[in-house]
Amino acid sequence: MELVRKGIDQLRREGLANAQKKVDNA
């Protein structure tokens, strides 16, 4: 279960980083 949680955290962080990049580019 710990690995799954870490994976979800990673996806969330990457998603936030991508969203921030899109905002910066807009």
C-alpha positions in Angstrom: 0.0 0.0 0.0 2.9 2.4 0.7 4.1 2.1 -2.9 0.7 2.9 -4.2 0.5 6.0 -1.9 3.9 7.2 -3.1 2.9 6.6 -6.7 -0.2 8.7 -6.3 1.8 11.4 -4.5 4.2 11.5 -7.5 1.4 11.7 -10.0 -0.2 14.5 -8.1 3.1 16.4 -7.8 3.8 16.0 -11.5 0.2 17.0 -12.4 0.6 20.2 -10.3 4.0 20.9 -11.9 2.5 20.5 -15.4 -0.5 22.7 -14.5 1.9 25.4 -13.1 3.9 25.3 -16.4 0.7 25.8 -18.4 -0.3 28.8 -16.2 3.2 30.3 -16.7 3.0 29.8 -20.5 -0.5 31.2 -20.8 
